[in-house]
Amino acid sequence: MIDSQQIADDVTRALTEDIGGGDVSARLVPAEQMMQGRIVARESCVLAGTAWAETAFRRVSNRSLVQWLYCDGDPVPADSVICTLDGPARALLTAERTALNFLQTLSGTATITRAYVDAISGTSARILDTRKTIPGLRMAQKYAVTCGGGFNHRLGLYDMVLLKENHIMAAGSITAAVQASRAINPDVPLEVEVETLDQLEEALAAGVDRILLDNFDLAGLRAAVAANKGRAKLEASGNVDLSTVRDVALTGVDFISTGAITKHVQAIDLSLRFTPSSDYLIVP
């Protein structure tokens, strides 16, 4: 779980974007009106984002109560009630879209991740995410990936060195790039991207213990695993989708990274329905 301050910052930014100078529609509802409601999943999914949604409701009014019937990471059958709501009508109406946006998007990320994880079940490979995330929601989406059973690659440009084609070209060779990186960032994890078996051998000779095999076909991946002989952890990336991911995993690579689980996200269909609370019903 990411820290509460990150969640609060995400929600504050989203509410500010939506509310602006005030919710002019909610002002039509009597100030003292209370509401009850429930969020229903219209399709099966893996739930993620409950903390963001609850923070949205409670940020608008701390009198808003949310009771979750499922937890993040749970599979949710279609037509299931995810949570119930109770609170001031104006506040619930104002927070509604922001809360649903977080739930729909993050549950979408968790759901597609689980599909990839299930597709490679029984193999030793792990599904990794990438930096191809929605701007401003990276930590939230990376959290959702873990809810779906996937694993995070690097969080950003600061916590792992990944030497790609252009870094290697600028340095002159894989060996030179690795040496420079270790001199500048000796304590930062290092991974090198390779495009050929010759480059793989050079990276192994340089002592690299994590190597990304970029756009290798299945025969190339099998050859790379055989040449590696367990010396480094191997990550396959490029042209991976649900129809091919199991074949990639069966080559013997340790990791499979795909941007599809964070950038090709289809929001989950959720519905929020309110009813006036009988205890506070305003009679005209």
C-alpha positions as CSV (number, residue, x, y, z in Angstrom):
1,M,0.0,0.0,0.0
2,I,1.3,3.4,-0.8
3,D,1.4,6.1,1.9
4,S,-1.7,8.0,2.9
5,Q,-0.1,11.4,1.9
6,Q,0.3,10.2,-1.7
7,I,-3.4,9.2,-1.7
8,A,-4.4,12.5,-0.2
9,D,-2.4,14.4,-2.8
10,D,-3.9,12.4,-5.7
11,V,-7.5,13.0,-4.4
12,T,-6.9,16.7,-3.7
13,R,-5.6,17.2,-7.2
14,A,-8.6,15.4,-8.7
15,L,-11.2,17.1,-6.6
16,T,-9.7,20.5,-7.3
17,E,-9.8,19.8,-11.0
18,D,-13.5,18.7,-10.8
19,I,-15.0,21.2,-8.3
20,G,-13.2,24.4,-9.2
21,G,-15.1,27.3,-7.6
22,G,-17.9,25.0,-6.4
23,D,-20.4,22.3,-7.3
24,V,-23.2,24.4,-8.8
25,S,-25.4,21.3,-9.4
26,A,-25.2,20.1,-5.8
27,R,-26.4,23.4,-4.6
28,L,-29.9,22.5,-5.9
29,V,-30.1,19.8,-3.1
30,P,-31.2,21.0,0.3
31,A,-28.2,21.5,2.6
32,E,-29.7,19.3,5.3
33,Q,-30.6,16.4,3.0
34,M,-28.9,13.1,3.7
35,M,-28.4,10.2,1.2
36,Q,-27.7,6.6,1.2
37,G,-26.2,4.7,-1.8
38,R,-24.2,1.8,-3.1
39,I,-21.6,1.2,-5.7
40,V,-22.3,-1.8,-8.0
41,A,-19.8,-3.5,-10.3
42,R,-21.6,-4.1,-13.6
43,E,-18.9,-6.5,-14.8
44,S,-16.6,-8.9,-13.0
45,C,-13.3,-7.3,-12.0
46,V,-10.4,-7.2,-9.5
47,L,-11.0,-4.4,-7.1
48,A,-8.4,-1.6,-6.5
49,G,-8.5,2.0,-5.4
50,T,-10.8,1.8,-2.3
51,A,-8.6,4.2,-0.3
52,W,-8.7,6.8,-3.0
53,A,-12.5,6.5,-3.4
54,E,-13.1,6.7,0.4
55,T,-10.7,9.6,0.8
56,A,-12.6,11.5,-1.9
57,F,-15.9,11.1,-0.1
58,R,-14.5,11.9,3.3
59,R,-12.5,14.9,2.0
60,V,-15.7,16.6,0.8
61,S,-17.4,15.8,4.1
62,N,-16.1,13.9,7.1
63,R,-19.7,12.9,7.9
64,S,-19.7,10.6,4.8
65,L,-19.5,6.9,5.8
66,V,-18.3,4.2,3.4
67,Q,-18.6,0.5,4.2
68,W,-16.7,-1.8,1.9
69,L,-17.9,-5.3,1.1
70,Y,-14.8,-6.2,-0.8
71,C,-11.1,-5.4,-0.3
72,D,-8.5,-4.3,-2.8
73,G,-7.2,-7.4,-4.7
74,D,-10.5,-9.3,-4.3
75,P,-12.2,-10.7,-7.4
76,V,-15.7,-9.1,-7.6
77,P,-18.4,-10.9,-9.5
78,A,-20.6,-8.9,-11.9
79,D,-23.6,-7.1,-10.3
80,S,-22.1,-7.2,-6.9
81,V,-22.3,-4.3,-4.4
82,I,-18.8,-3.1,-3.7
83,C,-19.7,-0.7,-0.9
84,T,-22.5,1.2,0.7
85,L,-22.6,5.0,1.4
86,D,-24.3,7.2,3.9
87,G,-23.8,11.0,4.3
88,P,-24.8,14.5,3.4
89,A,-26.4,14.5,-0.1
90,R,-24.4,17.4,-1.4
91,A,-21.1,16.0,-0.3
92,L,-21.8,12.5,-1.8
93,L,-22.9,14.0,-5.1
94,T,-19.8,16.2,-5.3
95,A,-17.4,13.4,-4.6
96,E,-19.2,10.8,-6.8
97,R,-17.3,11.3,-10.0
98,T,-13.8,11.6,-8.5
99,A,-14.4,8.5,-6.4
100,L,-15.7,6.5,-9.3
101,N,-12.8,7.6,-11.6
102,F,-10.3,6.2,-9.2
103,L,-12.1,3.0,-8.6
104,Q,-12.9,2.4,-12.3
105,T,-9.3,3.1,-13.5
106,L,-7.4,1.3,-10.8
107,S,-9.7,-1.7,-10.9
108,G,-9.2,-1.7,-14.6
109,T,-5.5,-1.9,-14.1
110,A,-5.7,-4.6,-11.5
111,T,-8.1,-6.6,-13.6
112,I,-6.0,-6.7,-16.8
113,T,-2.9,-7.4,-14.6
114,R,-4.7,-10.4,-13.1
115,A,-5.5,-11.7,-16.6
116,Y,-1.8,-11.6,-17.5
117,V,-0.8,-13.3,-14.2
118,D,-3.4,-16.0,-14.7
119,A,-2.2,-16.6,-18.3
120,I,1.3,-17.5,-17.1
121,S,0.1,-19.6,-14.1
122,G,2.4,-22.5,-13.4
123,T,5.5,-21.0,-14.9
124,S,8.3,-19.3,-12.9
125,A,8.0,-16.0,-14.7
126,R,6.6,-12.8,-13.1
127,I,4.6,-10.0,-14.7
128,L,6.2,-6.5,-14.4
129,D,4.7,-3.1,-15.1
130,T,6.6,-0.3,-16.8
131,R,6.7,3.6,-16.7
132,K,4.0,3.8,-19.3
133,T,1.4,5.0,-16.8
134,I,-1.2,7.8,-16.7
135,P,0.6,11.0,-15.9
136,G,0.1,11.9,-12.2
137,L,-1.2,8.5,-11.3
138,R,1.9,6.3,-11.5
139,M,2.1,5.3,-7.9
140,A,-1.7,4.6,-7.9
141,Q,-1.5,2.4,-11.0
142,K,1.6,0.6,-9.7
143,Y,-0.3,-0.2,-6.5
144,A,-3.2,-1.5,-8.6
145,V,-0.7,-3.7,-10.5
146,T,0.2,-5.4,-7.2
147,C,-3.5,-5.8,-6.4
148,G,-3.7,-7.8,-9.6
149,G,-0.8,-10.0,-8.7
150,G,1.9,-8.3,-10.8
151,F,5.1,-6.7,-9.6
152,N,6.6,-3.3,-10.0
153,H,9.6,-2.7,-12.2
154,R,11.3,0.6,-11.4
155,L,9.1,3.4,-10.0
156,G,10.8,6.1,-11.9
157,L,14.2,7.3,-13.3
158,Y,15.6,7.5,-9.8
159,D,15.5,4.0,-8.3
160,M,17.1,1.9,-11.0
161,V,19.5,2.4,-13.9
162,L,18.2,1.0,-17.1
163,L,20.7,1.4,-19.9
164,K,18.8,1.4,-23.2
165,E,19.9,1.7,-26.8
166,N,20.5,5.4,-26.8
167,H,22.5,5.3,-23.5
168,I,24.7,2.6,-24.9
169,M,25.2,4.5,-28.2
170,A,26.2,7.7,-26.3
171,A,28.7,5.8,-24.1
172,G,30.1,3.9,-27.0
173,S,29.4,0.3,-25.9
174,I,27.6,-1.7,-23.3
175,T,30.8,-2.3,-21.4
176,A,31.6,1.5,-21.3
177,A,28.0,2.3,-20.3
178,V,28.0,-0.2,-17.5
179,Q,31.4,1.0,-16.2
180,A,30.3,4.6,-16.2
181,S,27.0,3.8,-14.5
182,R,28.7,1.9,-11.7
183,A,31.2,4.7,-11.2
184,I,28.4,7.3,-10.9
185,N,25.7,5.2,-9.2
186,P,27.5,2.3,-7.4
187,D,24.6,1.5,-5.1
188,V,21.7,1.8,-7.6
189,P,20.4,-1.4,-9.2
190,L,21.4,-1.8,-12.8
191,E,19.8,-3.4,-15.8
192,V,20.9,-3.4,-19.4
193,E,18.7,-3.7,-22.5
194,V,20.0,-5.9,-25.3
195,E,18.7,-6.5,-28.8
196,T,21.0,-9.4,-29.9
197,L,22.7,-12.5,-28.5
198,D,26.1,-10.8,-29.0
199,Q,25.0,-7.9,-26.9
200,L,23.7,-10.4,-24.3
201,E,27.2,-11.9,-24.1
202,E,28.8,-8.5,-23.7
203,A,26.4,-7.6,-20.9
204,L,27.2,-10.9,-19.1
205,A,30.9,-10.3,-19.6
206,A,30.5,-6.9,-18.0
207,G,29.0,-8.6,-14.9
208,V,25.4,-7.3,-15.4
209,D,23.0,-9.4,-13.3
210,R,19.7,-8.2,-14.8
211,I,19.2,-8.0,-18.6
212,L,16.2,-6.9,-20.6
213,L,15.7,-8.8,-23.9
214,D,14.1,-6.3,-26.2
215,N,11.8,-7.6,-28.9
216,F,13.3,-11.1,-29.1
217,D,11.2,-13.7,-30.8
218,L,10.5,-17.0,-29.0
219,A,13.4,-18.7,-30.6
220,G,15.6,-15.8,-29.6
221,L,14.3,-15.9,-26.0
222,R,15.0,-19.6,-25.7
223,A,18.5,-19.1,-27.1
224,A,19.1,-16.3,-24.7
225,V,18.0,-18.4,-21.7
226,A,20.3,-21.2,-22.9
227,A,23.3,-18.8,-23.3
228,N,22.7,-17.1,-20.0
229,K,23.0,-20.4,-18.0
230,G,21.5,-18.7,-15.0
231,R,24.1,-16.0,-14.7
232,A,21.7,-13.1,-14.8
233,K,17.9,-12.5,-14.4
234,L,16.3,-12.2,-17.8
235,E,13.4,-9.9,-18.6
236,A,11.4,-10.2,-21.9
237,S,9.8,-7.1,-23.2
238,G,8.2,-6.0,-26.5
239,N,5.2,-7.3,-28.5
240,V,3.7,-9.1,-25.5
241,D,0.0,-9.5,-25.2
242,L,-2.5,-12.0,-23.7
243,S,-2.2,-14.2,-26.7
244,T,1.5,-14.5,-26.5
245,V,2.5,-14.0,-22.9
246,R,2.3,-17.7,-21.9
247,D,4.6,-18.8,-24.7
248,V,7.0,-16.1,-23.7
249,A,6.9,-17.3,-20.1
250,L,7.6,-20.9,-21.2
251,T,10.9,-19.9,-22.7
252,G,12.3,-19.7,-19.2
253,V,12.7,-16.0,-18.7
254,D,12.4,-14.6,-15.2
255,F,10.3,-11.6,-15.9
256,I,7.9,-10.3,-18.6
257,S,7.3,-6.6,-18.7
258,T,4.4,-5.0,-20.5
259,G,3.0,-1.5,-20.8
260,A,-0.4,-2.8,-21.7
261,I,-1.5,-3.3,-18.1
262,T,-1.1,0.4,-17.4
263,K,-1.5,2.3,-20.7
264,H,-4.2,0.2,-22.4
265,V,-6.6,0.3,-19.5
266,Q,-10.3,-0.1,-19.9
267,A,-12.2,1.3,-17.0
268,I,-14.4,-1.1,-15.1
269,D,-18.2,-0.4,-15.5
270,L,-19.3,0.8,-12.0
271,S,-22.7,2.3,-11.1
272,L,-23.5,4.5,-8.1
273,R,-27.1,4.8,-7.1
274,F,-28.4,7.1,-4.4
275,T,-31.6,7.1,-2.4
276,P,-32.7,9.7,0.2
277,S,-32.2,8.6,3.7
278,S,-35.6,8.1,5.4
279,D,-34.3,9.5,8.6
280,Y,-33.6,12.9,7.0
281,L,-36.0,12.9,4.1
282,I,-37.0,16.5,3.2
283,V,-40.7,16.7,2.5
284,P,-41.7,19.7,0.2
